[in-house]
Amino acid sequence: MTVDTKKRQLNLNAFIYPTGHHEASWRHPDSTPERIYDVRYFQDLARTAEAAKLDAVFFADGPALRTEVRYRPDYGLEPITTLVAMATATSHLGLIATASTTYYEPYNLARLFSSLDHISGGRAAWNIVTTATDAAAANFGLRDHPDVAERYARAREFVEATVKLWDSWEDDAVVVDKRAGVYADPDKIHRIDVEGEYVSVRGPFNSARSPQGRPVLVQAGSSNDGRDFAARYAEAIFTAHQQVSDAQAFYSDIKRRAGEFGRDAAHLKVLPGLSPFIGRTESEARDLQRQFNELTIVEYGLGQLAKMGRIDVSGLELDDTVPVELFAGSGDITDNNPSRRLVFAKIVERERPTLRQLLHKLAGARGHNVVAGTPVQIADIIEEWFTHGAADGFNIMPPQYPQGLEAFVTGVVPILQERGLFREEYSGTTLRDHYGLPRPDSQYSREFVTAGTA
């Protein structure tokens, strides 16, 4: 399927992972892992991304220390706080932070993202996760981590309550009539009175509506529940695919589901992960990839495979071929199995790798698409996926920061611009502007209610 790109432009985010997305990035001689708690390091990355006119930076996060921290730096700084600092160093770049519906409450999360949107002038986005890490439960006084069905049920209530809080002030609620002594019109500030099975919020919110109306809603997940959730609520979705055919199937499915919820499918941006090793020649790029793979720590890779793929390879030697049978029962998206396990299963079925080769394959970006080549070759891959119904853009995952980001923005971005696929200047100031998303009306506004869409 070929997509008309005359009016479409690529959306490109820089996925920030402290030292880079390759698991051994912190061990590279040029890496500076000692800087991952220095906010100036992240401000420099933001300036680099904005100079290239990227749409946004994106931070993953989780509310627990990963046991593998012995072998790799953890997330480090809290993302929303960090993005506030990055907002002060930029003027256009979107700012996407991950926060969990399982381990926040709607009111305090709504305040955090509304504040980020106000402070940045309309550049905030919330990456909605339900948290799959069992270890998080004990950090919040829970005996057990909720199962996937319960987490998604709570997430649906949570998102709807949060959006209602953001909408509870109509756009013209703030009057600022000094003469009459009226700051805000209370008739345009609404209690939301949410009483759900998992979430209870009275409202109204204690802050005026933010520049974007609401922060952009982002989601990452490819299980059946995850796809339905994204199709109902998300305005951008991050996903992992190795093959263009798999990405096309996902793209078509998620757009169809969005339409079934009565949404304009163009208002849901599909952004797969892409981790590029870039060299002046293809051989140089592959040599760079090999350097990083040689720095991997086997124990860490095995832990990642067990955690994300939920398989036991303890009986295999590193140079044994991984049996396809290990992934029996992976099922498909309808089974709600971990979506990354399905990605791993397809790699094993397609490539028949040894265990060592599989660990190296996953070391680059945890199952996202890792490519090695010249700037032209990387641009060709991006253009193919974009023009053939596989993506609206990409979450760029440099193997190493800052070098990998600099190589992408100086080498690949100019080629995409020359081909007319990516902007040369920002045309707006908000993340909604960059993504081509409309500014939503408050669901409590008279116009919205009159239109019968409340």
Buried (B, 14 or more C-beta within 10 A) or exposed (E): EEEEBEEBBBBBBBBBBBBBBBBBBBBBEEBEBEBBEEBEBBBBBBBBBBEBBBBBBBBBBBBBEBEBEEBBBEBBBBBBEBBBBBBEBBEBBBBBBBBBBBBBBBBEBBBBBBBBBBBBBBBBBBBBBBBBBEBBBEEBEEEEBBEBEBBBBBBBBBBBBBBBBBBBBBBEBBEEEEEEEEEBBEEBBBEBEBEBEBBEBEBBBEBBBBBBBBBBBBBBBBBBBBBBBBBBBBBBBBBBBBBBEBBBBBBBBBBEBBEEEEBEBEBBBBBBBBBBBBBEEBEBBBEBBEBBBEBBBEEBBBBBBEBBBBBEBEEBEBEEEBBEEBBEEBEEBEEBBBBBBBBBBBBBEEEEBBBBBBBBBBBBBBBBBBBBBBBEBBBBBBBEBBBBBBBBBBBBBBBBBBBBBBBBBBBBBBBBBEBEBBBEEBEEBBBBBBBBBEEBBBBBBEEBEEEEEE
